[in-house]
Amino acid sequence: MNGEELASYSLVELTTESLRRDILSGRIDPGERLVEEQLTKRLGISRAPLREAMRLLAQQGLVEHIPRRGARVATLSDDDVRELYEVRDVLERHAVASIPAAADLGALRAALAAMRDATTADDRLELANAHRRFHVEVVRLGGNHQLAALYESVLIRIQLYMAVNLRREAELARASDGVLRHERLFAAVSSGQVARIKEALGGHGATAYLRSP
């Protein structure tokens, strides 16, 4: 890859990350049109990297291309959300059954620390990102990398839905409640007891998001 191709690739990465942050933070609402002219002007880029970024975001389930109408932020129905949670639960429970007793919990501990920092800073997007990283690390401990990659793709789509519910959660629960739930799950994983891990997952409160915004 030459310097020009590398620069173009980096621009696509930066554009993808910028748009993903806007979508997952709720700055751009589900169903909102992504107008190329407006985005190229705001981001200071040409159409080519923008289109590649939106193609990548479509692969992640965050952008939809509508025939003759262009692109928009993906939408999820109540059934979509329930099905995604069901898939998440199946993958989680399968993965944790294979976590070794002496697993390295360094990455999991780092994700929990990031969650605490985001809670203190009241950074809702970073809190949601840390939440996702924590759960991906739990699943990754099971040793199946393909399953972990599939699991993360499911969580990204769930995070799209969660983005529009973050304000509701802030109104209904203390900021520290989420950290406490994950500390309990961390303790369960640390114990190496599969039954305890599954019990902690079952009481994790994911269904709090199963409600339309």
C-alpha positions in Angstrom: 0.0 0.0 0.0 1.6 3.3 -1.1 1.4 6.6 0.8 -1.6 7.9 -1.1 -3.6 4.7 -0.6 -2.6 4.7 3.1 -3.8 8.3 3.5 -7.1 7.4 1.8 -7.6 4.4 4.0 -6.9 6.4 7.1 -9.4 9.0 6.0 -12.0 6.3 5.6 -11.2 5.0 9.1 -11.5 8.5 10.6 -14.8 9.1 8.8 -16.2 5.8 9.8 -15.3 6.4 13.5 -16.7 9.9 13.4 -20.1 8.8 12.0 -20.2 5.8 14.3 -19.8 8.1 17.3 -22.5 10.4 16.0 -24.9 7.4 15.6 -24.1 5.6 18.8 -24.2 8.7 20.9 -27.7 9.6 19.6 -26.5 12.7 17.9 -28.0 11.3 14.6 -31.3 9.6 15.2 -32.4 6.2 13.9 -34.1 6.7 10.5 -32.4 10.1 9.9 -31.2 10.6 6.4 -27.4 10.8 5.8 -27.1 13.5 3.1 -23.8 13.2 1.3 -23.5 16.9 0.4 -24.1 17.9 4.1 -21.7 15.3 5.5 -18.9 16.0 3.0 -19.1 19.7 3.9 -19.2 19.1 7.7 -16.4 16.5 7.7 -14.3 18.3 5.1 -13.9 15.2 2.9 -14.8 14.1 -0.7 -17.6 11.7 -1.6 -15.4 8.6 -2.1 -14.2 8.1 1.5 -17.7 9.0 2.8 -19.3 6.4 0.6 -16.8 3.8 1.7 -17.4 4.7 5.4 -21.1 4.4 5.0 -20.6 1.0 3.3 -18.6 -0.2 6.3 -21.2 1.2 8.7 -23.9 -0.7 6.7 -21.9 -3.9 7.2 -22.0 -3.2 10.9 -25.8 -2.8 10.8 -25.7 1.0 11.6 -26.6 2.4 8.2 -29.3 1.3 5.7 -29.2 2.1 2.0 -32.8 2.7 0.7 -33.3 2.3 -3.1 -33.8 5.7 -4.8 -33.7 7.5 -1.4 -30.1 7.2 -0.3 -28.7 6.2 3.1 -30.1 6.6 6.6 -29.3 5.6 10.1 -30.6 2.1 10.6 -33.8 1.5 12.5 -34.7 -1.4 14.8 -38.2 -2.6 15.5 -39.2 -3.9 18.9 -39.0 -7.4 17.4 -35.5 -6.7 16.1 -34.4 -5.7 19.5 -35.9 -8.7 21.3 -34.3 -11.0 18.8 -30.9 -9.4 19.1 -31.1 -9.8 22.9 -32.1 -13.4 22.5 -29.1 -14.0 20.2 -26.8 -12.1 22.7 -28.0 -14.3 25.5 -27.4 -17.6 23.6 -23.9 -16.5 22.5 -23.0 -15.4 26.0 -24.1 -18.5 27.8 -22.4 -20.7 25.2 -19.1 -18.8 25.6 -18.9 -18.6 29.4 -19.2 -22.4 29.7 -15.7 -22.6 28.2 -14.0 -19.9 30.3 -10.9 -21.5 31.9 -10.4 -21.4 35.6 -7.2 -19.4 35.4 -8.3 -16.9 32.7 -6.4 -13.7 32.3 -8.8 -11.0 33.4 -6.6 -8.0 32.5 -8.7 -6.8 29.6 -11.9 -7.3 31.5 -10.5 -5.3 34.5 -9.5 -2.5 32.1 -13.0 -2.3 30.6 -14.4 -2.1 34.1 -12.0 0.8 35.0 -13.0 2.6 31.8 -16.7 2.2 32.9 -15.9 3.8 36.2 -14.1 6.7 34.6 -16.9 7.3 32.1 -19.4 7.3 34.9 -17.4 9.8 36.9 -17.0 12.0 33.7 -20.7 11.6 32.8 -19.6 10.5 29.3 -22.6 8.4 28.2 -21.1 7.3 24.9 -17.8 6.2 26.4 -19.9 4.4 29.1 -21.8 2.5 26.5 -18.6 1.7 24.6 -17.0 0.4 27.9 -20.1 -1.6 28.6 -19.8 -3.2 25.2 -16.0 -3.9 25.6 -16.6 -5.5 29.0 -19.2 -8.0 27.6 -17.1 -8.7 24.5 -14.1 -9.5 26.8 -16.3 -11.9 28.9 -17.2 -13.8 25.7 -13.7 -13.6 24.4 -12.5 -15.5 27.5 -14.3 -18.5 26.2 -11.6 -18.8 23.5 -13.8 -18.8 20.4 -12.7 -15.8 18.4 -15.3 -16.1 15.6 -18.1 -16.3 18.2 -16.6 -13.2 19.9 -16.6 -11.3 16.6 -20.2 -12.2 15.9 -21.2 -11.3 19.5 -19.6 -7.8 19.2 -21.5 -7.2 15.9 -24.8 -8.0 17.8 -23.8 -5.6 20.6 -23.1 -2.8 18.2 -26.6 -3.0 16.8 -28.0 -3.2 20.4 -26.0 -0.1 21.2 -27.7 1.7 18.3 -31.0 1.1 20.1 -29.5 1.9 23.5 -28.3 5.3 22.3 -31.8 6.7 22.2 -32.5 5.3 25.7 -29.5 6.6 27.6 -31.3 9.7 28.8 -34.2 7.5 30.1 -31.7 5.3 32.0 -30.1 8.3 33.5 -33.5 9.5 34.8 -34.5 6.1 36.2 -31.2 4.9 37.8 -28.2 6.2 39.6 -25.1 6.4 37.4 -23.2 4.1 39.7 -25.8 1.3 39.3 -24.4 0.1 36.0 -20.9 -0.1 37.5 -22.2 -2.1 40.4 -23.9 -4.6 38.1 -20.6 -5.1 36.1 -18.6 -5.4 39.3 -20.9 -8.3 40.3 -20.4 -9.9 36.9 -16.6 -9.4 37.2 -16.6 -11.1 40.6 -18.6 -14.0 39.1 -16.1 -14.4 36.3 -13.2 -14.2 38.8 -14.8 -17.1 40.7 -14.4 -19.4 37.7 -17.8 -20.9 38.5 -19.9 -21.2 35.3 -23.2 -21.4 37.2 -22.4 -18.2 39.1 -21.5 -16.4 35.9 -24.7 -17.4 34.2 -26.7 -16.3 37.3 -24.9 -12.9 37.2 -25.7 -12.6 33.5 -29.4 -13.5 34.1 -29.7 -10.7 36.7 -27.8 -8.1 34.6 -30.8 -6.0 33.7 -30.5 -6.0 29.9 -34.3 -6.1 29.5 -34.4 -2.6 30.9 -33.8 -1.5 27.3 -36.7 -3.5 25.8 -38.9 -0.6 25.4 -39.4 1.8 22.4 -38.0 5.3 22.8 
